[in-house]
């Protein structure tokens, strides 16, 4: 089956997606540095099939696309954080990657493992590893990676409380979502799926890294404002659904069902075509809504550097993620890169 459609970019004049400032050589150098770091930490090993997939993900390109206004060397914290996220996801969910067969860990065991991971981020001294935690694939490598990620976060000289809290939410959601896989026949509703995915997509956590890297301090009062929360929620949901569009073919091929298009048990051709068209319509409406909210916030806070920086960061992220999907080969031959109209060619950027 061939699924085709048009995905609209955000149309916020002057604030949509600037051409990345990093040169192709800069991005390539950052990609190699990330691979070297992941090898040193033991997240990947040369000669193994997963080594190739890790490189295809192109995490430095992701940083250049989503933080296009910054040189890629300033985004190392974000790049290494994404290396952790992507590898952890592959260790949990992809049988063809790092996990052997049906080796699922239940919620209670994952909670203990992720408690250990949180201690790496907070700088606490963990107690001895319990047997359930020691069964986790690449456990020591993940811990070593998180120690480095904590140090890179501290180098920003920004408060990390919001980031740490977001990571706790991420680990709890991942433990719940993955633990549910151990229940034969369980299939979440769209409501449960979206609630989980708003954490497991790692976008909220990435935004906290983006703000710290740029030294943007969004006050608690501003964070609690309804349009600010609405902008963050809608941006996160847009990125979730774009991911589901681009990952659908790979997930079908790998027998995975974590995709909004596959939650309905009726997966016949015509039903899937209808759901795909409906999803694109919803995404394009969401893009227009995000643009509207963002421009209203800019109008309301014309002199607030931190609010303006927050708004532009989210606008860049939405269009930047679409641009990254055009560059990344993480999904291999399953997905044809889209033709992008309205933003510079990624071939020129990278």
N, C-alpha and C positions, 0 to 999 in steps of 0.2 A: 504494500500500500504506500502511496506517496501522499504526504500531507503538505500542503502549500498554503501560504497566506501572507498578509502584509502586517508588519508590526510597526506601529508608529513610534517615533522618537519623541521625547519631550520637546515642545516648541516654546521655549522661554528665551526670547531674543537677548543675545549677549550672555546667556547663562545656561546654555544647553550642553555643549561638550567642546571645550577648546582643544586644539591640536596638542597632543602630549609634548612637553618641553624636552623630554629625554630622547636622545638619538637612538637609532637602531643599535649602534655599538654599545651604548650605555645599558640598554635593556638586555642585550645578549650577555654582557658582562655580569649583570645582576642575576640573570638566570643561572649562569654557571656557578656563581658564588652560592646561590641557594642549593644547587645540586651538591656542591662540595660540602656545604654545611650538613645537609641531610645524610650524606654518606658518612661524615665524621660522627654524627649522632647515632647512626645505625638505623635510621628510618627507612633507608633504601640500601640495596646492595647491588653492585655492578654484576651483570651477568644473569640477573633474575628478571622475569617478565615484567614485574612491577616497576623496575628501574625505568623502562621505556615509557610507561604510562605516566609516571611522575614527571618526567621531562616534558611530555606532551601537554601537560596541564598549563604550563607557561605562567607561572605565578608572578614573575616580574612584569610580564605583559598585563596581567590583571591589575597590578599596582599602577602601572603607567596609564591604563585606561580609566581607572576609578579615581585616581588622584593626578589627573593630567597636568595640573598646574605646578606640581612639585617634581624636582629631579628624582629619578628612581632611587638614587643612593640614599635619599632621606626617608625612604619608605621600607627600610630593611625590617623593622619591627613587624609591619603589616605582612610582608612577604613570608617571614618565618612563621608568623602566626597562622597564615593560610596553609603553609606546608604541614603544620600540625593538624589543622582541621581536616584537610583533604585526606591525609594519611590515616587519621583516626576513623574517618567515615569509611574509607576503603577497608580498614581492618575489621569494621563491624558489619558492613552491609554487602560487600562484593565478594561472593564466593570464589570468583576467579582471580582475586588479588591476594590479600594477606590472610584471610581466614580459611581454615581447612573445612570443607564440607559444611555440615549443618551445625557447626560449633558455636552455638549461641550461648550467651551468658544471661541469666535472669536478672531482673531489676535489682534485687537485693545485693547481688555480687557486684554489679556495675556501680552501685552507689558507693561501695567500699573502695573500688578502684578509683573512681572519680574524686572521692574524698582525698585520696593520696595525691591526685593531680592538682587539686585545689591547694594543698599544702605546698606544692612546688611554686605556685603562683604567689602565695602570700608570704613565702619565706619561712614558714614554720618547719620545725624538725619533725618529720613523720615517725611514727612508731614502726616497728618491724613489720614487713609485709605479711599480711595474712594470706593463707593458701588461696582463697578465691581471687585476690588481687594478683598473686604471682602467676595465675593461669592466663592472664591477659596477654595477647600477642604484642611483642615489642615494648613491654612494660618499661624496662629501664631506658630504652631509647626515647620513649615519650616523656619520661620524667626529666631526662637530660635536656631535651628540647625545650620543655617548659621552664627550666631554670634559666636558659638563655633568653627566652621570651620575656621573663620577668626582668632580667637585667636590661634588656633593650627598652622595655617600658619605663624603667626607672631613669634611664638616660634622657627621657623627654623633660624631666624635672616638673612634670605635671601630676596632680593628684590622680591616683589610679583606682579610687574607691568605686566609681561608676563602672569601670572596666571589670574589676574583680567581681562585683555583684552580677554583672551581665554574664560572666563566665560561669558563676555558680548556677544561674538559670539555665545556661546552655547544657551543662553536664547533667542537671536533673532531668531536663527534657529528653536528652539523648538516652539516658538510662531508662526512662519510661517507654520511649518509642521503641527502642531496641528490645527491651524486655517483653513488650507486647508481641514481638515476633515469635516468641517461644510458645504462644498460644495458637494451636493449630486452628486454622480457619478464621482467625480474628481479622476483621477488616474495619478500619476506622471510618467514621462519618466524615464528611467534608469539614464540619465544624472542628472535630478533634484533630484532623489532619492539619488544618491551617493553624490551630493553636500550638500544636507541637512544632510545626515547621517554622513558625515565627522565631523560635529559638534555634532549632537545629540547622537552619540555613546559614547561621553564623553572621547574619547581616548586622544585627544590633551590636554584637561584639566588635565587628569591624568598624562600625561608626564610632564607637568609643576610641578605638585606636586612631582613626582618621582625625578626630578632634584633638587628641593629645599630640599627635605628630605635628599638627598645624598650630598648636598652642591656642586652641579655641576653648574658652571656658563658658559653657552654657549654664547659667544659674539654675538652682532648683526651681525657683519661681517660673523661669522661662520653660523649663522642662515640663512643668505641670500645666502649662497653657494648652487648652484644647486644640487649637490649630497646629501647635508644635507636635503634640502626640499624634494627631491625625496625619500629619505629613510623614512622620517616621513610620507609622503603621502602614500607610498606603504604599510608601516606597518599599518597605520590606515585603509586602504582599506582591507587589509588582515583580520584584526580583525572584520571589518564590515561584511565581507562575511562569516567568520567562525561563527559569531553570527547568521547570517541568516540560515546557515545549521542546527545549533543546535536548533534554536527556531522555525523552520518551522512547526513541528507537533503541537506545542502548539498554534501557531497563527492560524493554520487551525481549530483546535478544538474550539478556542475562537472567530472565525469569524473576525480576524484581518488580514489586508492585507499589513502591512508594512514589506515587505520582498522582496528582489530582485527576488526571484523565483516566486512571485505571481503578478508581475507587468504586465505580459502578460495576457490578458483577457482569452486566451485559456488555461484553467487549466485541460484539460483532462489528463488521466493517462500517455499516451505515451509522451505527450509534457512535463510533469513535470519530467518524468524519463530522457528525453534528456537534459533538462535544468540543472538538478541536476548533471549529469555526466559532462556536459560542465563546470559547476561552479567548480567542484572539480579539473578538469584539469587546469582551470585558477588559482585557489588557489595554486596548486602545482607549477605552473610556477612562480607565484608571490613569493612564498617562496624562490625559487632558485635565483630570481632577487634580493630580499632583502638581501640574503646572499652575493651575489656578490658585491653589493654597499657597504655593511657594511665592508667587508674585504678590499675593495679599500680605504675606509676612514681610516681604521686602519693603512694601509700601508703608507698613505699620512701624517698622524699625529702620528707617533710612540711615541713621547715624550709629547704629549698634554693630560694631565690627564682628562681634561674636555671633550674633543672630544671623547677620548676613553671611558669615562664613559657614555656619551650620546649614543654612538653606542652600547655598551654592554647592556645598559638599554633597548633599543628597541629590540635587539635580544632576551633577556630574556623574554620580554613582549609577543612576538609572540608565542614562545613555551609555556610560562607560561599560556597564555589564553587557549590554547588547553588543557593543564593539568588541569586547573581549571574546564573546562566544564566536564572533567571526574569525578571531585569530587562533583561539585554542583548538587543539586537536584531541582534547581529552576524550571526546566521544567517538574518536576514530572515524571509520568509514561509515558509521551509522548516520551521521548528520552532514549535510551539505552546507558549507558556509553560506550565510545569507548575503545577498546583494544589499549594500547599505547606501541609502540615498540621504544626503543632507549632512553627512559628517565626513571628515577627511578619510582618505584610504588608509587602512591599517598597514597595508604594505609599505606605504610611505612613512608611516609612523614607526613601524617596527622592522 
